[in-house]
Amino acid sequence: MSSERRADIVIPDARLLVISGASGSGKSTVVKQVAADARVSPFVSISATTRAARTGESHGREYLFLARDEFENLIRQGDLLEWAEVHGNLYGTPARPVLDEIGRGRLAILEIDVQGARQVKEKVPNALFAFIHAPSMEVLESRLRGRGTDDEAVVRKRLANAVEEIAQANWYDLQIINDQLDRTVDELVALWSDRISRGA
């Protein structure tokens, strides 16, 4: 399947924060904390995925869990802002909710992988792109193993992918080491708020 996407999906302005990071970097926790910050109160896009739900996850909360044929139909219809295949599963951002919220003047966050972020960068170059790093590869590996949801082969694959993703982080506007959650969130919100106030 090609990675072509419909060309007429255009974000009306740059009130958009795109967050990426390797598995185990803590990016999902950072997104939740930024979403709860009254200084920005953003809309958080819910990604669609073909991966199976983990214990405690539910459809429409962490992800929109779709069968592969359902996801591929969204691609064919041009209903995704971006999509990519990661760890053998498809992930993508439904376009309409993001377009609607930003069109109303609200801020929005996308939590997506590096491949998807590059697609968004082509369409919204003035969005703020942030890459979240774990304090070290040892911490990242410990977090992945601590989940207890993946077998050894999957953990090793995620670690290998993490090295590749980190190597591509240099084009992001921000690279933040997530060694203290509150500080990470404060830094991210402050920089995003400053960019919005300057109309960048």
Residue pairs with C-beta under 8 A, 6 or more apart in sequence:
1 72
1 75
3 83
3 84
3 115
3 119
5 75
5 78
5 80
5 81
5 82
5 83
5 119
6 78
8 78
9 78
9 81
9 95
9 99
9 123
10 123
11 81
11 98
11 99
11 102
11 123
11 124
11 127
12 99
12 102
12 103
13 102
14 124
14 126
14 127
14 128
14 200
15 102
15 105
15 106
15 107
15 108
15 196
16 98
16 102
16 107
16 108
16 109
16 110
16 120
16 124
16 127
16 128
17 34
17 42
17 107
17 108
17 109
17 110
17 127
17 128
17 130
17 188
17 192
18 109
18 110
18 112
18 117
18 120
18 121
18 127
18 128
18 129
18 130
19 27
19 30
19 31
19 34
19 109
19 110
19 111
19 112
19 130
19 131
19 132
20 27
20 111
20 112
20 113
20 114
20 116
20 117
20 129
20 130
20 131
20 132
20 165
20 169
20 172
21 27
21 30
21 131
21 132
21 133
21 134
21 165
21 178
22 133
22 134
22 140
22 158
22 161
22 162
22 165
22 166
23 140
23 144
23 158
23 161
23 162
24 134
24 139
24 140
24 141
24 142
24 143
24 144
24 158
24 162
25 132
25 133
25 134
25 140
25 162
25 178
26 132
26 134
26 143
26 178
26 181
26 184
27 111
27 132
27 178
28 111
29 181
30 132
30 178
30 181
30 184
30 185
30 188
31 44
31 109
31 111
33 181
33 182
33 185
34 40
34 42
34 109
34 185
34 188
34 189
34 192
35 41
35 42
35 44
35 109
37 185
37 189
39 189
39 193
40 107
40 189
40 192
40 193
41 107
42 106
42 107
42 108
42 109
43 97
43 98
43 101
43 102
43 106
43 107
43 108
43 109
44 108
44 109
44 111
45 93
45 94
45 97
45 98
45 108
45 109
45 110
45 111
46 60
46 61
46 62
46 63
46 64
46 94
46 97
47 63
47 64
47 91
47 92
47 93
47 110
47 111
47 112
48 63
48 64
48 65
48 66
48 71
48 74
48 80
48 90
48 91
48 92
48 93
48 94
49 63
49 64
49 65
49 66
49 71
49 89
49 90
49 91
49 92
50 65
50 66
50 67
50 68
50 71
50 89
50 90
50 91
51 63
51 65
51 87
51 89
51 91
52 65
53 59
53 62
53 63
53 65
54 62
54 149
55 149
57 63
57 65
59 65
64 94
66 74
68 90
71 83
71 90
71 92
72 90
74 80
74 83
74 92
74 94
75 83
75 92
79 94
79 95
79 96
80 92
80 93
80 94
80 95
81 92
81 93
81 94
81 95
81 98
81 99
81 110
81 119
81 120
81 123
82 92
82 93
82 112
82 115
82 116
82 117
82 119
82 120
83 90
83 91
83 92
83 93
83 116
83 119
84 90
84 91
84 92
84 112
84 113
84 115
84 116
84 119
85 91
86 113
86 115
86 161
87 154
87 157
87 158
87 161
91 112
91 113
91 116
92 116
93 110
93 112
93 116
93 120
98 108
98 110
101 108
102 108
107 192
107 196
110 116
110 117
110 120
112 120
113 165
114 165
114 168
114 169
117 129
117 172
120 127
121 127
121 129
121 171
126 200
128 173
128 174
128 191
128 192
128 195
129 171
129 172
129 173
129 174
130 172
130 173
130 174
130 175
130 176
130 188
131 169
131 172
131 174
131 175
131 176
132 176
132 178
132 184
133 166
133 169
133 175
133 176
133 177
133 178
134 140
134 143
134 177
134 178
135 177
135 178
135 179
137 159
137 162
137 163
140 159
140 162
141 155
141 159
144 150
144 155
144 158
144 159
145 155
150 158
169 175
174 188
174 191
176 184
176 187
176 188
177 184
178 184
